[in-house]
Amino acid sequence: MRAQPVAAAWLRRCRVQHRHAAVRSTLTKRCLDCGDRYLELREHHPRLRNLVGQHRLIRAGHDDDRVLAFRRHEDERSASGQAHTSEMRGVDRIVGFSPSPRTRDRALALGVIDAQAASAQDAAQGSDLVLIAVPVSRTTECLQAIAAHLAADALLMDVGSTKSDVVAAARATLGERLPCFVPAHPIAGKAQAGVDHAEANLYQQRRVILTPLPETDPARVLAAKQVWQEIGSHVSDMTPEKHDDTFAAVSHLPHLLAFAAVNALSQTPADAATYLPMAGPGFRDFSRIAASDPDVWRDILSANRQEVIQHTQRFRTALDALTSAIERNDLDLLRALIAHASQIRSGWTLQAGDHADGD
């Protein structure tokens, strides 16, 4: 076929880059380009089906209602029938489920999954790694559905933006499978949701927070770290409580402020027509996250409401100080407050290896 020489060239490039015919998950930009070409060649070259392997975990991205299950060949299991979970460098088969037929069809067409499952239970059955990507308000429902279908040696993870509620849901539903669960939060948000907005490099050089339970099997924690590191992420551990407090401050409160700012400028159609056309890059950058999914953020803010309220109160105090300085025309204080913020912000950089980052 005409595509064969291109496929051969693609394989040669990846061998040079990775010293292996299979694409490693710590992909460079060069191999992300190769990955795009892989999708075009896939139908003509069945051999290419396995070359992206675990890399397609990051093509899936965050979605509104998805269960992804990762399976390996039976001959890669040990004599005891258990998968070598800590050595899951290759993924043979990705099975996906979403209640939306369109999402399932698009995921299959885009190469995000290898097969559609008829249900979440079917996706989880016999899988080595099960990843749930659902609104946090539906975590309990999802875990209830799959708990009895998880293999004894499976690794189960979520990607929810809050953790205390997810941990509570796991304790209430997983029973003897609780040691399989490693709660995870990849800090790689996008304003646009859904499989059509998936990005191959979504999690590369991004922070992933793990909040394992005391009951979590240490081997599962190690396996979870290896999975995320294999796709280029930097992994940190936190308690669920520390996680929720931290991200109330650096993620949930900023979203709340962006929602409020856009609403304040568009309380009436006349307001929106007057102000928004005049907005520049500053407003664009500040308000970008106001375009986030309403259902997702309703659930996040509700689930983490105590921490969000506490940080909202701290913000009100800071805003009141600035407002008071303006009202009293206290220029020295006003400058000092602005200078303090400027100094802190100028000293901060988006470093996945050192700081939690993203949305």
Secondary structure, DSSP 4 states (H G I P E B T S, - for coil): -THHHHHHHHHHHHHHHHSSSSPPSS--HHHHHHHHHHHHHTTT-GGGGGSSGGGHHHHH-S-SSEEEEEE--GGGB-TTS-B-GGG-----EEEEE-S-HHHHHHHHHHTS-SEE-SSHHHHHTT-SEEEEE--GGGHHHHHHHHGGGS-TT-EEEE--S--HHHHHHHHHH-GGGGGGEE-EEE----SS-SGGG--TTTTTT-EEEE---TTS-HHHHHHHHHHHHHTT-EEEE--HHHHHHHHIIIIIHHHHHHHHHHHHHTSSHHHHHHHGGG--HHHHHHHGGGGS-HHHHHHHHHHTHHHHHHHHHHHHHHHHHHHHHHHTT-HHHHHHHHHHHHHHHHT----TTTS----
